[in-house]
Amino acid sequence: MTSLNSDNPFLIQTEIFPEDPKELLIHLTQIYQDIATKANYREISTYFYDEFPNGQQYPAVTAAPATGNLQTPRDGYRKIIDVGPLVAGANLFPHGIAYPATNTIRFVDIWGTIFDLTAQSYQAVPNDDIHAEILGPNLVLTIPAAYINFLGTIFLDYTKTD
């Protein structure tokens, strides 16, 4: 059986089962544990506009400088924000993620694409020209004039403690 620390994240596709009932039970238990472990540690690549668990886990950050506690990981969540049409400078878009108390939400990744369908131009966000950040209740995209009227989709990955 492969373990969680194995370099191979894939399940065995063929299996030979023992005939002895006791050995069969042990073997089936090992197979079930392997399937459950590998399934639970996969990222869920489902994308919704509402908050959705993404299958990621992060260490709980307890203080600055950051120290992690791997015994109590934080579950990851993802939310999609549609943006645009963009103007030069700062563009604010409410993300709608509630902060129930101070330090309960941690954004771990902000990523996406802005695009001009007419020109068939797509730009990764963030990049050298485009700045993306979360300021309180808003996603802020700061862009140069070259991206005026672009639309986009931004993905917010974050953790929370409640």
Sequence and secondary structure as in RCSB ss.txt:
>XXXX:A:sequence
MTSLNSDNPFLIQTEIFPEDPKELLIHLTQIYQDIATKANYREISTYFYDEFPNGQQYPAVTAAPATGNLQTPRD
GYRKIIDVGPLVAGANLFPHGIAYPATNTIRFVDIWGTIFDLTAQSYQAVPNDDIHAEILGPNLVLTIPAAYINF
LGTIFLDYTKTD
>XXXX:A:secstr
   TT S  S  S     SSHHHHHHHHHHHHHHHHHHHHTS      SS EEEEEEEEEE STTT EEEEEEEE
EEEEEEEE S  SEEEEEE      STT EEEEEEEEEEEETTTTEEEEES SS EEEEETTEEEEEE GGGTT 
EEEEEEEEEE  
